Amino acid sequence: MVQAISGERAVADFGDSKAAEKARAARQKSLRTVQKGGQLYAHQARNMVQQREEEDLQKAEIALRRAQFAMTKAKSAERQPFLTAVKEYRQKMRTIRAARKKLMKTLCLEIRKVGRSRRRRVK
């Protein structure tokens, strides 16, 4: 009987030791290594965490700037057809004004000629 109880205990202890080994292995895998070699003080760990947070913040700001730039670029691309239509209209108006100015100039010259010829006849 004693042998059976001691055998039972041995099997239970063996199972417990295997479970403990598995738990220890899982804990070791889950632990993050902050630094290799030497001691790590609390203020050093705080500084490392703060630097990591600052780097993450900088990365987020860069990503935000890129997204904003992409949005403004998309807006400008959306307005591009309208802007080209405005440019074409302005160019058309310039040519119309230039043609009108040229026409007015020739009309004024003709009026002057007619006026001069009338003055000469009257004299």
Secondary structure as the mmCIF struct_conf table of DSSP 4:
data_model
#
loop_
_struct_conf.conf_type_id
_struct_conf.id
_struct_conf.beg_label_comp_id
_struct_conf.beg_label_asym_id
_struct_conf.beg_label_seq_id
_struct_conf.end_label_comp_id
_struct_conf.end_label_asym_id
_struct_conf.end_label_seq_id
HELX_RH_AL_P HELX_RH_AL_P1 VAL A 2 SER A 30
BEND BEND1 LEU A 31 LEU A 31
HELX_LH_PP_P HELX_LH_PP_P1 ARG A 32 THR A 33
BEND BEND2 LYS A 36 GLY A 38
HELX_RH_AL_P HELX_RH_AL_P2 ALA A 42 VAL A 122
#
